[in-house]
Amino acid sequence: MQDTELYARLLRLGPGWRVSRVDLSMEKDRIDVWVETSEGGTWRCADCEAACSIYDHTGEQVWRHLDTCQCRTYVHARLPRTACKEHGVRQVTAPWAGPRSGFTLLMERRLIDTLQECDVTGCCRLQRVSWDQGWGIIERAVRRGRERKPQRIPRYLGIDEKSFARRHNYETLVCDLERGTIEYVVDDRTQESLESYFRRFEPEELEGVTAAAMDMWDPYIAATKAYVPQAEKKIVFDRFHVTRLVSEAVDKVRRQEHKALRAEGDDRLKGTKHLWLANQENVPEWRREEFDAIRKSNLRTGRAWAIKEALRQFWNYTYAAWAEKFFKRWYFWATHSRLAPIIKAAKTLKAHLANMLTYFKHRISNATSEGLNSKIQIVKQMACGFRNRDHYKLAIYFHCGGLDLYPAEATS
């Protein structure tokens, strides 16, 4: 088999195209392949698909192809332009590459696969492309995937925020809890941020929302109530955020007590922060004896921890009525504990009790959203952080959007 025939098959050229020449440069580790039009092809208008004659050819264009052995491979061609009676002169799209792309379809697919496994810098090093070309592939893939994805609002929404950088810069994330995908990313965590997502849908579409899990952030609550019908029965305050609120109160009690004990020369609470934040069964085996001794030493922190652990029973009930009765008993205990941070947390939960009880109807949480947050954090660490918000959003959609990223011809 001659080299021209080999590359014609590798490029999957159809009728009307042929490989005219192949050049190998061992000094540059480079192979150049020239493709030309031939007899027997059917040329169609890019707009109406009507059969047309060739008007002329463009100047020579170059596309990066998959490497041949260790050699970078480039495809050269002058694309034909058709003369359509209705639309005039139109350029024919190369069957081996997408419009306005510097890569063949197969190479673009390879780059997307590599970018999903490592950061842009690593991909560029492995595939020998520039950093700008790597980000260009991500931008094209995300744009293509979002255009293909039908606009539909999920039945079960997860609404959360993710920090972009320091100084309280956030992105609002809307997740599909059933599919485990990020549906929408927008700057800040204001009411307007979330409303910009809801405004993309008609009122009858918004009626399809069955439930929305979120933390007790007032702007998110207000935005959901403004747009989702009967939102007061559909908002579910995430159980993990509820637990975190009380855990933070326990930590405040620990810090206050530790300061007081250290003034007396007592360092019992030194190095125990994460023991008090953990659930009882998650305390490391090698520290359980130490933790039990501290916990039983009649400290205020121990009482706060016991109140926090007791609240976990709330989520084990089957019916909302029984859970509400339990909460009333727990609330009495917490508000009579004489621990100011615990009292404040308990009053906050009581103010939001109605949407804690909706959990027993919908049984959803933001666990999926937190999992996606962890994946985003890994992407941030791989990239050593992001300075550009647009790049940050593109990376979220690329890795967590559940998008069809590949060129259409490459998936067939």
Secondary structure, DSSP 8 states (H G I E B T S, - for coil): --HHHHHHHHTT--TTEEEEEEEEETTTTEEEEEEEE-TT--EE-TTT--EEEEEEE---EEEEEEEETTEEEEEEE--EEEEETTTEEEE---TTB-TT-SBBHHHHHHHHHHHHHS-HHHHHHHHT--HHHHHHHHHHHHHHHHHHS-----SEEEEEEEEEETTTEEEEEEEETTTTEEEEEEESSSHHHHHHHHTTS-HHHHTT--EEEE-S-HHHHHHHHHHSTTGGGTEEE-HHHHHHHHHHHHHHHHHHHHHHHHHTT--TTTT-HHHHHS-GGGS-GGGHHHHHHHHTS--HHHHHHHHHHHHGGGGG-SSHHHHHHHHHHHHHHHHTS--HHHHHHHHHHHHTHHHHHTHHHH---SHHHHHHHHHHHHHHHHTT--S-HHHHHHHHHHHHS----S-GGGG-
